[in-house]
Amino acid sequence: MTVVNGPLTFEDRLAVSVSLTIAGTSHDFTGGGVPYVDLQLRGYGFSGTIELLVQDDTDAGGGFTDELLDPFLGADLVKVAVEVAAVHHEAETSASLSPVRVEGLVTHKTVEEELLRRSADQPILVRRYRLEFADPARVLWAQHFPCQLYTDQTPQKIIDEHTGEYITFTYDWSVLSESQPQWFIHLPPERKASFYDFVVWMTDERDGVLAYDYEQQQYSLTALKDTTAEAQALFGDDVHTAEIVVPPAPRHVVVVADSYGDGPRSETIEQDQAVDGVRHDRPMRSVISQEVDDAVTLQRTRLRLPKYEASLNFGRLPTVDVVPGSELKLEAANRWSTASALITPTWRVRELQLRATALTHAGDHEHQLASTGYAVTMRARLEQSDDERCALPVYQAPHYPAHVEGKVVSDKGEEGEKTYQTYRNETTSLDEYTVRVPLYDDQNVTAPFEPGQGSGNVYVPSYREERVLLAMELQSSRIERLLDWREGAALSMDVQGEQILLGKSPTSNTSMNHVYEDDQPVLNLARTHDDDGSLIQMSEGQLLVEVAELTDGEAAAGTLTCKLLKSKTGGVTLEVVNGDDTITQTVTMDGTTMKFEVAGSSDTSSITIVEDKITIETKDLVVTTRDTISCSAEGTATYESTKDTTVSSSANLVQSASSDVTVSGANVELSADSEASMAGATAKVTASNSLTLSGSNSAALSGATVDVKADTTLTAQSSATATLGGATTTIKGSLITAG
């Protein structure tokens, strides 16, 4: 065997048939009508090019009409079936040898018109049609760019939803039958990744196998390569040259690195051919240890060392089936060298290239035959049947995350209330939001219950129906940021304010805002529950605390409105308003005066306290104590009344003065129920008109010296006995009458 770089061409007779289906109409071609075929068959699909010769000599008086031209020039989808079979088999040819057959869709079309230049009007006698085609998934899915959300769905059902009438899939992969909470297909055209890229990427990332079955003309997605095919003995005479290809080995290790802050973890997956310092890092962020374990397991299976391969140049049409998926044995008994490394493994066909160009000496008569002579080039790439690596087409990885609007879901409280709710994930035991995605039929996704772009110091969960921007990955979502102001949270631009609004609704909330009034900052902290409200306000030099329950702007029945105002210039004012009784109670302390005031609809009472004086103003003043009242004054004490004044005691009443005591009035009456006494160093009882001293039982007047005199008449008289006596008794007068 000789290693060669270029393809080898040999001549053989092939039965080639082509069928085009356009708008439901079939156009069939065979033999010399197909002068060129080029097929590239791989394990995951195929592509190809064909040329067709169609005679059209009606203008020259002939009997051939081109029925293909009009539909070919149209925009209808063209389905193509190409079959290539050997006409003459060698003696070793398998009795069950099948033709190479593909069914695909056309991607490009051209037509060349061959003119008869010997005629003046140069009529067209033959048209050469050229069509490029590929397997249906590559053709259709390469133009398919869906963005679609699926919840609680399996990948198998998702793929089947996109297959349509031209694509068929079978499955043998548990990954595809497992329902997941979220699958988000994000394939915007500007990102260049199509649905075909998506399926291939998914297969590669999860270590699956994408295969095309050339017998059934359908695809399969499996966990492992199909090993059920029976190995056929390929004769050495079929192959002109062969070369052994040793694919490059990976020189890296894989490091799975989980950045979870409370338990970061890094796992290195070693392999024998790695070079120190060369690595592929697979970063992730997960709080679930099992998810890290799964990632390590997956990356370990993906890191496989290659086995050597074989590249064959055929010298004739092979005597056994050679299409991708076929298994071959290159045994010494079938004319292979015993010293060759090719005879040890069992081989699987991975790629096949078949190119056939009609021989120039083939006559026009062969246009109508089922076969014709071709110059054939045929090459195959083989891999060892136990090589678990999967060859996949080159793909463009999808772009994530996608940004989609959602609305937060909460079942707490009444409809319309701004409540929040977290849901415990039964698998991970983590708390999550549920977010409804209106664009995708109001399906629900979950998002981590995290502070997001806020601070961990501030616990303000997202509330029901809050518009949020979701960053959506393939299987997970997170809240990227919030999108609108809550109703009532935004302030007028005139006040240049900022506000935090918390709570369930406009009638049950707490707000804190900072605004400007007269270009001065004001801080308000307000609580509202139905009509009940509380306010703390800090403004320039003032602090206001207010509690009220208002109905239509007025204090609710049976409630009080309370205010506490602190001012650096006005001091402290405490006000309580009783709207039901139209009473306002006010306490004012301004640094010099302290005043207590009760103002009603008919009168006002107040107590005013200054540094050296207390003033009480009221209609009635009542002082009641359960024990003692003591009043003293270092200066003058004055007690006045414009009407009657009564001083009474249920026990003793003592009035005294260190100096003079004066009791005066229109009428002065002193009385005692038992004994009354009046004493002094000098005692004097006078009356400007008359003086009466009497006792209902007895009356006594005594002293060291007793002087009884009258300016006009003195009368001493008793209705019973009268006695006048003493050690010395003197009776004198200008006229004395006795008897």
C-alpha positions in Angstrom: 0.0 0.0 0.0 1.2 3.5 -0.8 0.3 6.7 1.0 -1.2 9.1 -1.5 -2.4 12.7 -1.2 -4.8 13.0 -4.1 -7.9 11.0 -5.1 -7.7 8.1 -7.5 -10.1 7.9 -10.5 -11.2 4.7 -12.1 -13.8 4.0 -14.8 -16.9 2.0 -14.2 -20.5 1.8 -15.3 -23.1 3.1 -12.8 -26.8 3.1 -12.7 -27.6 6.6 -11.5 -31.2 7.7 -11.0 -32.4 11.1 -9.9 -35.9 12.1 -8.9 -36.9 15.7 -8.4 -40.2 16.6 -6.7 -41.4 20.1 -7.3 -44.8 21.3 -6.2 -46.0 17.7 -6.0 -44.8 16.8 -9.5 -42.0 14.3 -10.0 -39.2 14.7 -12.7 -37.1 11.6 -13.1 -33.7 11.2 -14.8 -31.4 8.2 -15.3 -28.2 7.1 -17.0 -26.7 9.6 -19.4 -29.2 12.2 -18.3 -27.2 12.5 -15.1 -23.7 13.4 -16.3 -22.3 14.4 -12.9 -22.8 13.2 -9.3 -20.8 14.3 -6.3 -21.9 12.9 -2.9 -20.3 13.6 0.5 -21.7 11.2 3.0 -20.9 11.5 6.7 -22.2 9.8 9.8 -24.4 12.8 10.7 -25.7 13.7 7.2 -24.8 14.4 3.6 -24.4 17.0 0.9 -24.1 16.6 -2.8 -24.2 18.1 -6.3 -25.8 16.7 -9.4 -26.0 17.8 -13.0 -28.9 16.9 -15.4 -29.1 17.0 -19.1 -32.5 17.7 -20.6 -33.1 17.7 -24.3 -35.5 20.3 -25.8 -35.4 20.2 -29.6 -39.0 21.1 -30.4 -37.9 24.3 -32.0 -35.6 22.3 -34.3 -38.3 19.9 -35.2 -37.3 17.2 -32.6 -39.5 15.3 -30.3 -38.0 16.2 -26.9 -39.6 18.9 -24.7 -38.1 20.3 -21.4 -40.8 19.9 -18.8 -38.4 20.9 -16.0 -37.6 24.5 -16.9 -40.6 26.3 -15.6 -40.8 24.6 -12.1 -37.0 24.8 -11.8 -37.0 28.5 -12.2 -39.8 28.9 -9.6 -39.3 29.3 -5.8 -40.9 26.0 -4.8 -39.0 23.7 -2.5 -37.2 20.9 -4.5 -36.9 17.5 -3.0 -34.3 15.3 -4.6 -33.6 11.6 -4.4 -30.3 10.3 -5.8 -29.4 6.6 -6.1 -26.1 5.2 -7.3 -25.7 1.5 -8.0 -22.9 -0.5 -9.6 -23.9 -2.3 -12.8 -21.1 -4.9 -13.0 -20.1 -6.6 -9.8 -16.9 -8.4 -9.1 -17.0 -12.1 -8.2 -16.6 -11.1 -4.5 -19.5 -8.7 -4.5 -22.0 -9.3 -1.7 -25.3 -10.6 -2.9 -27.0 -8.0 -0.7 -25.1 -5.1 -1.9 -27.4 -2.0 -1.8 -27.2 1.1 -3.9 -26.0 4.3 -2.3 -29.2 6.4 -1.8 -29.8 9.8 -0.3 -33.0 11.9 -0.1 -32.4 15.6 0.5 -33.5 19.1 -0.3 -32.0 21.4 -2.9 -30.1 24.5 -1.7 -28.8 26.0 -4.9 -29.9 25.8 -8.6 -28.3 26.9 -11.9 -29.1 26.1 -15.5 -26.9 26.4 -18.6 -28.5 26.5 -22.0 -26.6 24.9 -24.9 -27.3 26.6 -28.2 -27.1 25.2 -31.8 -24.9 27.8 -33.3 -25.0 26.3 -36.8 -28.6 27.7 -37.0 -29.3 31.3 -37.6 -31.7 31.6 -34.8 -29.5 29.5 -32.5 -32.2 27.3 -31.0 -31.7 25.6 -27.6 -31.2 21.9 -27.9 -30.0 20.9 -24.4 -30.1 22.4 -20.9 -27.6 21.4 -18.2 -29.2 21.8 -14.8 -27.0 21.9 -11.7 -28.4 21.4 -8.2 -26.7 21.4 -4.9 -28.5 19.6 -2.0 -28.1 18.4 1.5 -29.9 16.3 4.2 -33.2 17.9 5.2 -32.2 19.0 8.7 -29.1 20.8 7.5 -31.1 22.6 4.8 -34.3 23.6 6.8 -32.9 23.9 10.3 -30.0 26.1 9.0 -32.7 28.6 8.2 -34.7 28.0 11.4 -34.1 30.5 14.2 -36.7 30.1 16.8 -36.8 31.7 20.3 -39.1 29.7 22.3 -39.7 28.8 26.0 -40.7 25.3 27.1 -41.5 24.3 30.6 -41.8 20.9 32.1 -41.0 19.4 28.7 -38.6 16.8 27.4 -36.0 17.6 24.7 -37.3 14.8 22.6 -40.7 16.4 22.3 -39.2 19.8 21.7 -37.1 18.5 18.7 -40.1 16.6 17.3 -42.1 19.9 17.4 -39.6 21.3 14.9 -39.1 18.4 12.5 -42.0 19.0 10.1 -42.8 16.8 7.2 -39.2 16.4 5.8 -37.3 15.5 9.0 -37.6 12.3 11.0 -35.8 11.5 14.2 -35.5 8.4 16.4 -34.1 8.5 20.0 -32.2 6.2 22.3 -30.8 8.6 24.9 -32.2 9.0 28.4 -31.2 12.7 28.5 -33.8 13.4 25.9 -36.6 11.7 27.7 -36.2 13.6 31.0 -38.6 16.4 31.6 -36.9 19.6 32.9 -38.5 22.7 34.4 -37.1 25.0 31.7 -35.8 24.7 28.2 -35.2 28.1 26.5 -34.3 28.0 22.8 -32.6 31.3 22.0 -31.6 31.5 18.4 -32.0 35.1 17.0 -30.8 35.2 13.4 -28.2 38.0 14.1 -26.3 35.6 16.4 -25.9 33.1 13.4 -26.7 30.0 15.5 -29.6 28.1 13.8 -31.7 25.3 15.2 -29.4 22.9 13.4 -26.5 24.4 15.4 -28.5 24.2 18.5 -29.2 20.4 18.2 -25.6 19.7 17.3 -24.4 21.9 20.2 -26.7 20.1 22.6 -25.5 16.8 21.4 -21.8 17.8 21.8 -22.2 19.4 25.2 -24.0 16.4 26.6 -21.8 13.8 24.9 -24.4 12.3 22.6 -24.3 10.9 19.1 -26.0 12.4 16.1 -26.3 9.8 13.3 -28.0 9.6 9.9 -29.5 6.3 8.8 -28.9 6.0 5.0 -31.2 3.0 4.7 -34.2 4.6 6.5 -33.2 8.2 5.4 -33.7 9.5 9.0 -31.7 10.8 11.9 -31.1 9.4 15.4 -29.9 10.9 18.7 -28.4 8.3 20.9 -26.2 8.0 24.0 -23.8 5.7 22.3 -22.8 4.8 18.7 -24.8 2.0 17.1 -22.8 -1.3 17.2 -25.5 -3.6 15.9 -24.3 -3.6 12.3 -22.6 -6.8 11.2 -19.0 -6.4 10.0 -18.5 -7.2 6.3 -15.2 -8.4 4.8 -13.8 -5.7 2.5 -11.5 -7.1 -0.2 -8.1 -5.6 -0.5 -8.6 -5.6 -4.3 -11.3 -3.0 -3.9 -8.8 -0.5 -2.4 -6.0 1.1 -4.4 -4.3 2.9 -1.6 -4.8 3.3 2.1 -3.2 5.4 4.8 -3.3 5.2 8.5 -4.3 8.5 10.1 -3.4 9.3 13.7 -5.6 12.1 15.0 -3.9 14.6 17.3 -4.3 13.8 21.0 -5.6 16.3 23.5 -2.8 17.8 25.7 -5.0 19.3 28.3 -6.6 18.4 31.6 -10.1 19.6 32.4 -10.8 21.6 35.5 -14.4 21.9 36.7 -14.5 25.0 39.0 -17.5 25.9 41.0 -17.3 29.5 42.4 -19.9 29.1 45.1 -18.7 31.5 47.8 -19.5 29.4 50.9 -17.9 26.3 49.4 -15.9 26.8 46.3 -14.8 23.6 44.6 -12.3 22.7 41.9 -12.0 19.2 40.4 -9.3 18.3 37.9 -9.8 15.5 35.4 -6.5 14.1 34.4 -5.5 12.2 31.3 -2.3 10.4 30.3 -1.3 12.6 27.4 -1.8 15.9 29.2 1.1 18.4 29.3 1.7 20.3 32.5 0.1 23.7 32.6 -2.3 23.0 29.7 -5.9 23.0 30.8 -9.5 23.6 29.8 -11.4 25.3 32.6 -15.1 24.7 32.9 -16.3 27.4 35.3 -19.8 27.2 36.9 -21.7 28.6 39.8 -23.9 26.2 41.8 -24.8 25.7 45.5 -25.8 22.2 44.7 -23.0 19.7 45.2 -24.7 17.1 43.0 -24.7 19.5 40.0 -20.9 19.8 40.4 -20.6 16.0 40.5 -22.6 15.7 37.4 -20.5 18.2 35.6 -17.3 16.3 36.6 -18.8 13.1 35.3 -19.8 14.6 32.0 -16.4 16.2 31.4 -14.6 13.0 32.2 -16.6 11.1 29.6 -16.0 13.8 27.0 -12.3 13.7 27.5 -11.4 10.7 25.4 -8.1 9.9 23.7 -8.4 9.2 19.9 -7.7 5.9 18.2 -5.9 5.8 14.8 -8.1 5.9 11.7 -7.9 4.8 8.1 -8.3 6.6 4.8 -9.1 4.5 1.8 -8.9 5.4 -1.9 -10.9 2.8 -3.9 -9.6 1.4 -7.1 -13.0 0.0 -8.1 -16.5 0.0 -6.7 -16.4 -1.9 -3.4 -17.8 -5.4 -3.2 -19.6 -4.7 0.1 -21.8 -1.9 1.4 -19.7 1.1 2.2 -21.8 3.9 3.6 -21.4 5.7 6.9 -22.4 3.4 9.7 -21.3 0.2 7.9 -18.7 -1.9 9.7 -15.8 -3.5 7.9 -13.2 -6.1 8.5 -9.9 -5.9 6.6 -8.7 -9.4 7.1 -5.6 -11.0 5.7 -7.8 -13.8 4.1 -9.3 -11.1 1.9 -6.0 -10.0 0.5 -4.8 -7.6 3.1 -1.2 -7.7 4.3 -0.7 -9.6 7.6 1.8 -7.0 8.6 -0.6 -4.1 8.3 -2.0 -2.4 11.3 -5.3 -2.2 9.4 -6.2 -5.8 9.9 -6.4 -5.8 13.7 -9.4 -3.5 14.4 -13.0 -3.8 13.3 -13.7 -0.6 11.3 -16.8 1.6 11.0 -17.3 3.9 8.0 -17.4 7.5 9.1 -17.3 9.3 5.8 -17.7 8.4 2.1 -17.0 10.6 -0.9 -18.3 9.4 -4.3 -17.8 11.5 -7.4 -18.8 10.3 -10.9 -18.4 12.2 -14.1 -19.9 10.8 -17.3 -17.2 9.8 -19.8 -16.9 12.1 -22.8 -17.2 9.2 -25.2 -20.6 8.3 -23.9 -23.0 8.9 -26.8 -26.3 10.7 -26.8 -28.1 7.4 -27.0 -27.1 6.8 -23.3 -29.2 9.8 -22.2 -32.2 7.4 -22.2 -30.5 4.4 -20.7 -30.6 3.4 -17.0 -26.8 3.4 -16.8 -23.7 4.9 -18.3 -20.0 5.0 -18.0 -18.4 7.3 -15.5 -15.0 8.3 -14.3 -15.3 7.6 -10.6 -13.5 8.8 -7.5 -14.4 7.1 -4.2 -12.8 7.6 -0.9 -13.8 6.5 2.6 -12.7 7.5 6.1 -12.8 4.7 8.7 -12.7 4.8 12.5 -12.3 1.9 14.8 -15.6 0.5 15.9 -14.8 0.8 19.6 -13.8 4.5 19.2 -16.4 6.3 21.3 -15.6 9.8 20.0 -18.4 11.3 18.0 -17.8 13.2 14.8 -20.2 16.1 14.5 -20.5 19.0 12.0 -19.0 22.3 12.8 -21.5 24.4 14.7 -22.1 27.9 16.0 -22.8 27.7 19.7 -26.1 29.5 20.8 -25.8 32.8 22.6 -26.9 33.0 26.2 -28.3 34.6 28.2 -31.3 36.0 26.5 -33.1 39.0 28.1 -36.9 38.6 28.3 -39.4 40.5 30.4 -41.3 38.7 33.1 -43.7 39.4 35.9 -43.2 38.1 39.4 -45.8 35.6 40.7 -47.2 35.6 44.3 -50.2 33.8 45.7 -50.1 35.6 49.0 -52.8 38.2 49.9 -55.6 39.5 47.8 -55.5 40.1 44.0 -53.7 43.4 43.3 -51.7 43.5 46.5 -48.0 43.9 46.2 -47.1 40.8 48.1 -44.1 38.6 47.6 -43.7 34.8 47.8 -40.9 32.3 47.6 -41.2 28.7 46.6 -39.0 25.9 47.9 -37.5 23.8 45.2 -38.1 20.2 46.1 -34.9 19.0 44.3 -32.4 21.6 45.5 -34.2 22.8 48.7 -33.5 26.4 47.7 -36.0 29.2 47.7 -36.9 30.6 44.3 -39.2 33.2 42.8 -41.8 32.2 40.2 -41.8 34.5 37.3 -44.5 34.5 34.6 -43.3 35.2 31.0 -46.1 36.9 29.1 -44.5 36.6 25.7 -44.4 32.8 25.8 -48.0 32.0 26.7 -47.7 33.1 30.3 -45.5 30.1 31.1 -43.8 30.2 34.5 -40.1 29.9 35.1 -38.1 30.0 38.4 -35.4 32.4 39.4 -33.1 32.3 42.5 -34.4 34.2 45.5 -31.3 36.5 45.7 -30.6 40.2 46.3 -29.8 40.6 42.6 -28.1 44.0 42.0 -29.2 45.3 45.4 -27.4 44.9 48.7 -27.6 42.0 51.0 -28.2 44.5 53.7 -31.5 45.6 52.2 -34.3 43.0 52.2 -36.7 44.2 49.6 -38.1 41.2 47.6 -39.7 41.7 44.2 -43.5 41.8 44.5 -46.4 40.4 42.6 -46.7 41.6 39.0 -43.5 43.5 39.2 -41.9 43.8 35.7 -38.5 42.3 35.8 -35.8 41.6 33.2 -35.0 37.9 33.1 -31.6 36.7 32.0 -32.6 33.3 30.6 -30.1 30.5 30.1 -31.0 27.2 28.4 -32.2 25.6 31.7 -32.3 28.4 34.2 -33.3 32.0 34.7 -32.4 34.8 37.0 -33.7 38.3 37.6 -31.3 40.7 36.0 -32.9 43.9 37.1 -36.2 45.7 37.7 -38.0 47.5 34.9 -40.6 49.9 36.3 -41.4 52.1 39.2 -44.0 50.9 41.5 -47.3 52.8 41.5 -47.0 55.6 43.9 -43.2 55.3 44.2 -42.3 57.9 41.6 -42.3 61.5 42.7 -42.9 64.8 40.9 -39.7 66.1 39.2 -40.5 69.5 40.9 -39.5 68.2 44.3 -36.3 66.5 43.0 -37.0 63.6 45.4 -36.2 60.0 46.0 -38.5 57.5 47.6 -38.6 54.0 49.0 -42.1 52.6 49.0 -42.8 49.3 50.9 -46.0 47.4 51.6 -48.9 45.6 49.8 -51.0 48.4 48.3 -51.6 52.1 48.1 -53.7 51.8 51.2 -51.3 49.6 53.1 -47.7 50.7 52.9 -44.8 52.5 54.4 -42.8 55.1 52.5 -39.6 57.0 53.1 -38.8 59.9 50.8 -36.4 62.8 50.5 -37.8 65.9 48.8 -37.0 69.5 48.5 -39.4 72.2 49.7 -38.4 75.8 49.0 -35.0 74.4 48.0 -34.5 72.8 51.4 -34.3 69.1 52.0 -37.2 67.3 53.8 -37.2 63.7 54.9 -40.6 61.9 55.4 -41.3 58.5 56.9 -45.0 57.7 56.5 -47.0 54.6 57.3 -50.5 54.1 55.9 -53.0 51.3 56.6 -56.4 52.0 55.2 -57.3 55.5 56.7 -54.8 55.1 59.5 -51.6 57.1 59.0 -48.4 57.9 60.8 -45.8 60.5 59.7 -42.3 61.4 60.8 -41.0 64.5 59.0 -37.6 66.1 59.3 -37.2 69.5 57.6 -35.1 72.6 58.1 -34.8 72.9 61.9 -37.9 70.9 62.5 -39.0 67.3 63.4 -42.7 66.4 63.1 -44.3 63.3 64.4 -48.0 62.8 63.4 -50.6 60.1 63.9 -54.0 60.3 62.4 -56.9 58.4 60.8 -58.5 60.4 58.0 -61.7 59.8 56.0 -62.1 62.0 53.0 -59.4 64.3 54.5 -61.1 64.6 57.8 -60.3 62.8 61.1 -62.3 59.6 61.4 -65.0 59.4 64.1 -63.8 58.2 67.4 -60.1 58.9 66.6 -57.6 61.6 67.6 -55.0 63.3 65.4 -51.7 63.6 67.2 -48.7 65.8 66.2 -45.3 66.3 67.8 -43.3 69.1 66.2 -39.7 69.8 67.2 -38.2 73.1 65.9 -34.7 74.5 66.5 -36.3 78.0 66.6 -39.9 77.2 67.8 -39.0 74.5 70.3 -41.4 71.6 70.8 -45.1 71.5 70.1 -47.4 68.6 71.0 -50.9 68.8 69.5 -53.9 66.4 70.0 -57.0 67.1 68.0 -60.4 65.6 69.0 -62.5 66.2 65.9 -65.6 64.7 67.4 -65.8 67.2 70.3 -63.9 70.0 68.4 -61.2 70.1 71.0 -57.5 70.8 70.4 -54.9 70.1 73.1 -51.6 71.8 72.6 -48.3 71.7 74.6 -45.7 74.3 73.5 -42.2 74.7 74.7 -40.3 77.4 72.9 -37.2 77.8 75.1 -38.7 80.6 77.2 -42.3 79.8 77.7 -44.1 76.5 78.3 -47.8 76.5 77.6 -50.5 74.0 78.0 -53.7 74.8 76.2 -57.1 73.2 75.7 -59.2 75.0 73.1 -62.8 73.9 72.5 -65.7 75.3 70.5 -66.9 77.5 73.4 -63.9 78.2 75.6 -60.1 77.8 76.1 -58.0 77.0 79.1 -54.3 77.4 79.4 -51.3 77.1 81.7 -48.4 79.4 80.8 -45.0 78.8 82.5 -42.2 81.2 82.1 -39.0 81.6 84.0 -40.5 83.4 87.0 -44.2 83.0 86.6 -47.0 80.5 86.0 -50.3 81.7 84.6 -53.5 79.7 84.6 -56.4 80.9 82.5 -59.6 78.9 82.6 -63.3 79.2 83.2 -63.3 76.9 86.3 -60.3 75.7 88.3 -60.7 72.7 90.5 -57.8 71.5 92.7 -58.3 68.2 94.5 -55.7 66.2 96.4 -56.0 63.0 98.3 -53.7 64.3 101.1 -52.0 67.7 101.6 -52.0 71.0 99.9 -49.2 73.4 100.8 -48.9 76.8 99.3 -46.2 79.3 100.2 -44.9 82.6 98.9 -41.7 84.4 99.7 -43.3 87.6 98.5 -46.9 88.8 98.4 -49.7 86.3 98.2 -53.0 87.5 96.7 -56.3 85.6 96.4 -59.2 87.4 94.7 -62.7 86.5 93.5 -65.3 88.6 91.8 -68.0 86.4 93.4 -68.5 84.4 96.6 -65.5 82.8 98.1 -65.6 79.9 100.5 -62.7 78.5 102.5 -63.8 75.4 104.5 -62.1 72.6 106.3 -63.6 69.4 107.6 -61.1 69.6 110.5 -59.2 72.6 111.9 -58.8 75.8 110.0 -55.7 77.8 111.0 -54.9 81.2 109.6 -51.9 83.1 110.9 -49.6 85.9 110.0 -46.2 87.0 111.3 -47.5 90.6 111.0 -50.9 92.0 110.6 -54.1 90.1 109.6 -56.9 92.1 108.1 -60.4 90.7 107.5 -62.8 93.1 105.9 -66.0 93.0 104.0 -69.5 94.5 103.8 -70.5 92.0 106.5 -68.1 89.8 108.4 -69.4 86.9 110.3 -67.2 84.7 112.5 -68.9 81.6 114.0 -68.0 78.4 115.7 -70.1 75.4 116.5 -68.4 75.0 119.9 -65.7 77.5 121.0 -64.4 80.6 119.3 -61.4 82.5 120.6 -59.6 85.6 119.5 -56.3 86.5 121.2 -53.5 89.0 120.9 -51.1 91.2 122.8 -53.6 93.8 122.1 -57.1 92.9 120.9 -59.5 95.5 119.6 -63.0 95.0 118.3 -64.5 98.1 116.7 -67.6 98.9 114.7 -68.3 102.2 112.9 -72.0 101.8 113.6 -72.8 99.3 116.3 -71.1 96.4 118.1 -72.9 93.5 119.6 -71.2 90.9 121.8 -73.5 88.1 122.9 -73.5 84.5 124.2 -76.6 82.3 124.1 -75.6 80.8 127.5 -73.1 83.1 129.1 -70.8 86.0 128.1 -67.7 86.9 130.0 -65.5 89.9 129.7 -62.3 89.8 131.8 -58.9 91.3 132.1 -56.4 92.9 134.5 -58.2 96.1 133.7 -61.6 96.2 131.9 -62.8 99.5 130.6 -66.3 99.8 129.3 -67.3 103.2 128.1 -69.7 104.9 125.7 -69.5 108.2 124.1 -73.2 108.7 124.7 -75.1 106.1 126.6 -73.9 103.0 128.4 -76.4 100.4 129.4 -75.8 97.3 131.4 -78.9 95.2 132.0 -80.0 91.7 132.8 -83.4 90.1 132.5 -82.7 88.2 135.7 -80.0 89.1 138.3 -77.4 91.8 137.7 -74.4 92.0 139.9 -71.8 94.7 140.0 -69.0 94.2 142.6 -65.4 94.2 143.4 -62.8 95.0 146.1 -63.5 98.6 145.4 -66.6 99.6 143.4 -67.0 103.1 142.1 -70.0 104.5 140.4 -69.8 108.1 139.3 -71.5 110.4 137.0 -73.1 113.8 136.8 -76.4 112.1 137.3 -76.7 108.6 138.9 -80.1 106.9 139.0 -80.6 103.6 140.9 -83.8 101.8 141.2 
